[in-house]
Amino acid sequence: MKTKILVVDDEADLELLIKQKFRRKIRENIYEFVFASNGQEALDCLRDHPDMDIVLSDINMPVMDGLTLLSKLPEINPIIKTVMVSAYGDMENIRTAMNRGAFDFICKPVDFNDLELTMEKTVQQVRQLRETLRAIQENNILKMYVDETVLNFMGRPDFEKTLMASETVQATVVFIDICGFTSLSETLSPTEVVQMLNTYFDQMVTEVMAQGGRIDKFMGDAVMAVFREEFHLDRAIDAALAVRNVLQANHNILPDGSTYQPQVSIGINTGEMVSGNIGSASIKRLDYTVIGDTVNVSQRLQSVAQPGQIIITEATYKKVKEAFQCVPLREVVLKNKVNPVMIYEVLA
């Protein structure tokens, strides 16, 4: 990897000397040197070359001296490191330079072997900083796509060994579908559909997370959320009620002048399920999710719910009847279920 170095010095002889001493590495594209005769030129140069790795700067220069340059560098490039190369090697100048952010200090006349070792040490530090920043950026991007629970799981020391491991948990699953949203694609552009959908999803996610839920996945215009730990069923129902209220508060004017007020159909089920990575370890394509009959029933309940309804089974109703207002509806036959299931609607 080529190292790009800015040399800031008003002595023209230094440029010739550097080009001579490092001619082989310049020719082999290991080093690339850029030259400036004072601090102001250096700042202008750094604006034009944001990929600069290190700065070698003198102290005593016209227009802008090296110590002033040091104080201004963080504004231009907070990653770049500076090595002062000066005949003013007294302790006061060295301390001033280091306090203003210099990485190292070399006294003139220059020992080029020492200079090269210092350059390599400095650029290694810069590259480590860039790798750290890149990792932080990638982690922030990853958080946009992966739930924090999954990231914590991935950060465990035994993650690779337990890649395909799973656990049986007691949890509550909520399926939330935005009713009639698919038909909007006939009257709105794809961009408008996505913008509206993302707005609704953002409102839904806020309410789910407020109750300690985890977004398992987005599926078209639907959301699957999982609630675990204490009072997971109560918190899931609270989140569902909040999602219904906040979504119904939206009023979007469509191109034909009509108003679209989103409604949601919600299915909730609670019980035992398997939690873990599902997918192919060989190609490293995995989905951290929950599976099992409890999950399937939750999705089936959502499919029979009407717009604005929150549907639960009789078994779930018995667990929450003292905390939530519910009404019995009817028996329904859910897909892949032999016996009919009595369903209840959660009102408040």
Summary of the structure (lengths in Angstrom):
residues: 348
radius of gyration: 31.6
end to end distance: 63.2
largest distance: 93.3
contacts: 1038
relative contact order: 0.08
helix: 43%
strand: 28%
